[in-house]
Amino acid sequence: MKFTPVRSSARRAALALSAVAALAFGTTATATTTGAAAAPAPAKQGPTSVAYIEVNNNSMLNAGKYTLADGGGNVFDVAVIFAANINYDTGTKSAYLHFNENVQRVLDNAATQIRPLQQKGIKVVLSVLGNHQGAGFANFPSQQAASAFARQLSDAVAEYGLDGIDFDDEYAAYGNNGTAQPNDSSFVHLVTALRANMPDKIISLYNIGPAASRLSYGGVDVSTEFDYAWNPYYGTWQVPGIALPKSKLSPAAVEIGRTPQSTSADLARRTVDEGYGVYLTYNLDGGDRSADVSAFTRELYGSEAVHTP
C-alpha cells in the first residue's frame, strides 16, 4: 500500500450512515463462512474501520486484539490479508491467482488465522496486487479471460471461507512479458463477473492504478458493485472518485505507527464531521498500538482502544 505519500513494493460519517454501512458489511460472520455460528459482537456506532495487515511480517490475529473501552466492540470491522498476486503464465499467456508462502500459510491455517476473527464479527478480505509480470486487472484481452480470473478469485473465497476480495492495481508492470497495456473493458468485465459469482461478498477498491479509472464501458458502470472504496495515500485526505455513497467511502488513510497520532485524529474527526462511513488503516503489527489506535477511535467512536495480547 502507499506509504505517505507513496507506497513501496514491499507494501506498503455521519454516525447514522456509517452504522448502516457497518451493519450491512462489517459486523457479523455467518455460519457458512466460519463453520460455526459467530458470537455477536457488541454493538458499535460509527464508521467501519479497516485494517490492512502485511502477512509477510505480521499476524492476521492482530486485527482482533483491539476493542473499545466503552462498550467492548471491535475496533476493526474488516481485516485485509495483504496480499495475493495476479501473476502471468507466459506459456498459456494468461493471468492466474498466486499466493506467496506467507499468504498460503494464512489460508491453509484458516481455522486459527481467519475463523477467530470472523467469530468476533470481523470480516476477512483477500487483497490482490500486481507482481511486476505484466498481468493486471486492466489488461484482460477479452471478457472470457476476465471471467476466468474472476472465477479463480471467487473459488478462493469459497475454498478458504473468506468474506471478499480487494482490488489493488499496483505493480502490474503492464507491458512486461509481451502483455497489453490497459484497456477500457477489462476491469468492467472482471468486476461484473466477480459480483455475479459472489453476490453477497465484499468487493472493495483500493483507489489507485489504471483499473480504478476504468469503471465504465459499453454502457455498464461497475461503481455500484463495490462495497467500499478508499484513499490509497497514507496520512492524507482524498475522496475516492467513484460513484458510491459516503457511507462506503474512506477519504482518510493512515499508516499505524507512522502517520502522526495528531493527523490520525484530525482525519478521523473529519470523517465523522463530513459524514463518511469508512476509515482505512494500514500495517497493523503485533505490538501494542493502543495509543495510535486510540488517536482515531476517540474521534470515530468516542472511546479509547484497549489492546489485549
N, C-alpha and C positions, 0 to 999 in steps of 0.2 A: 504494500500500500504506500501511498505517498507520505513521505516524511514532510516536515514543514520546511520549504514549500513543496518539494517533490520527493518521490519515493525511490529507494534503491532497489535493485533487482533482488536482493535478499529479502526485501519486503518492507519490504516495509514493515404549546401548542396551547393552544388553549387546552386546559386540562380536560375538558369535556371531549374535545375532538380526539386528543391523544388517548384518553381512556377507551374510547370506542375502538381506536386502532389496536390498542393492546389486547382488548377482548377478542377482536377479530383475528389477530395474527400471532400474538406473542405470549399467551399465558398458559395454555393447557395442552399437554401432550395426550394423545389418545391411546387407547389400549392397543390399537392396531400398530401404532408406531413403537410403543415401548414393550409390548408383550405382556403388560400388566397395567391395570388401571392406575393412572397417576394420582398421587395425592394432590388435592387442590392447593395451589399457592395462596398465601394470604393476599387479600385484595390490595391493589396498589393503584393510585390515581396519578396520572402524569404521562409524559412521553414514553414511548417504547425505547429502551436502551439496548444498544447493540455492541457486542464485544468481538472484534476480530482477534483470533489467537493464532500466533505463529507456532504451529505444532512441530516444526523442526527443533524448537528450543523449549517450548512450554506445554503444559498440560491443559487439555480442554476443561478439566475439572475446576480450573481456576475461576471460571465464569460462575460456578455455583457457590463460591465461598464468600460472596458478599450479599448481605441483607440490609434492610433499612432498620435503623434503631427504633423508629416509630412504626410499629405495625408488623415488622418482620418480613415484609415482602421481598422478593428477589430484586436486587439492583438491576441485573441484566435479564432481559426478556428473550434475546436472540444471541446465540453464540455461533460464530462463524469459523469453520475449520479452514485455515489458510495454509496451503492451498493445493488443490489438484491442478493439473495442467491439461491444456489442449495441445497435443503433440501431432507430428506429421509423419506418416509412413511413406517413405519415398518409393517403396515398391508398389504399393497399391494406390499411391497418390491420393491418400485420404487422411482426414483428421481422426484422431482417436483420443479417448479419455485416459490419462495417465496419472497414477498415484506414486509419488516417491515413497521411500521406505517408511518415512515418519507418518505420512498421511495414511498409508496402508496399515500401519500398526494401529492407528486410532480406529480405523474402520473394522479391522479384524477383531479388535477388542471392544467392540461397541457395548458389550454388556457392562464393562467397567469404565469406559471413557465417554459414552454418549447417553446410555439409558439413565444414569444417575442424574444428569442434567434434565432430561425430559421428564423424569419422575418428579422433579421440583417444579415443573411447568415452564422450563426454558426450552425454546425451540433450537434445534441444531441444524445449521445450514452448511452446505459444502460450497466453498468459493472455488471457481475455476479460472485459471490465469494462463496467459500465453507463456511459451517456453522457448522463444528465440528460434523456432523451427519453421516459421512461415505460415503456420496454421493459426487462424484466429476466427472469432465469431463473425467477422465482417467479410470473409472472402470465400464462403462456400460457393462453388460454381453452379449449383442447382438446388432446387427445392428438395430433391431426393437426397442430396448429400447433407443438407442442413437437417432434414428429418432423421437421417441415420444417426447423426451425432446427438440430436435431441433424445433419441431412443437410448443411447448409451447413458446419458445423464439421468433420465427417469428410471432406467433399470438400476443404476447405482443407488438412487434414492430409495427405491423399493427394497433392494437387496440388503442395505445396511440400516434400514429403518430411520432414514433422515427426514427432515422437515422441509427441505427445499434446496434450491440452487441459487448461488450468487454469481453474476457475471462481472468479470474484471478484465477489460480489454486492454491489458498492458503486455509488453514484452513479446508480442506475437512475431515481430520482425517480418512483417508482410513482405513477400518477395523472395525470402530465403528458400532454398531448395526448389527454386522454379515455381513457387506459388504465386498466385494472383494478388493484385492489390485489392483493397476493399471495394465492394460494390454495394449498391443501394438495396438489393433484395435479400441478401444473405441473413442478416440478423432478424429481419422481419419473419422470414421463413423459419428460422431457428426458434424464436420465442413463440411463434404461433404453434409450432409442433410440440414444443415442450409443455405449453399450457394445456394443449389438448390431451397430452399424456398424463398430466398430473394437475387436474383442475382444482384440487383442494390443498396444494402445497404452496410454499413460499417461492416466489421468483423475485430476486432483488437485483438492483443495478448499481454497481459502483460507477458513478457517472464520469467515465473517462474513456478516451480512445475512440477510434473510428466507429465502433458499433454504437456507442452512446449517442452519436449524432446522426444515426441512420435508423430511425424508429418508424419510418413511414415509407410504404412502397405500394404502388398499384392500387391505391385507394384504401389500403389497410394500414392503420396506425396501431402499433402494439403497446403504446404508452400505458394504456389502462390494464394491460396484462400483468404489470408489475405490482407487487405488494408494497415494495419500498424502493426508494432511490436516495442516494446520499452523496454528499460532497466528498471528493477524494483528497482534499488538501488539508492536512492536519494543522490545527492552530488557526484556521480561517473560517470565515462565514461565506458560503456561496450556495445560493438556491439552485438545486439541480434543474436544468432546462428540460423538464418532462411534464406532460400534462397529467399530473396527479394532484389530488387534494393535499392540503398542507398536513393532514394527519398522517400521510405516508411519506413525507419528505424530511430529510435531515440536512439543513444547510450548515449545521455545526459539525465539525470533525475535530477530534482531539487524539493525541497520542499519549497514553497514560505513562506518566513518569518523565515525559519530555516536554509536552505542552505545559507552560506555567499554570499553576493552580488558579491564578487570578484570571487568566484567559479562559480556562475551562469554565470557571464560574460565570464570566461575562457571556460566554456563548450559550450556556445553559439558561441564564436569565433571559437572554434574547429569544431563545427557543420558545419559552413559555410566553413571554410578552407578545411575540408575534404570531402565536397560535400554531406552531409547528408540532408535529406529533412524534418525531423520532430524534434520537441523539446518538451519534456514532462515536465509538471509541475503538482504538487500535492498540495492539501489543500489550494486552494484559498478561503479566508474567506471574511467577509464583511467589513473589514477595508480598509483604503486607503493604498494599497500596491504598489503604483506607483513607489516608489524608488526601491523596489525589482524587480518589473516587468521591469522597465527601464534598470536595470542592464543587462537583456538579450535582450531586444528589440533594444538597441543601437547596439549590435553586429549582431543581426539577420536581422534587417530592417533599421539600420541607423537612428533611431528615438527614442525620449523619448516616454514613455507611459503616457497617460492622464487618470486619474480616474474621472468618472462622477458619483456621488452618485445616 
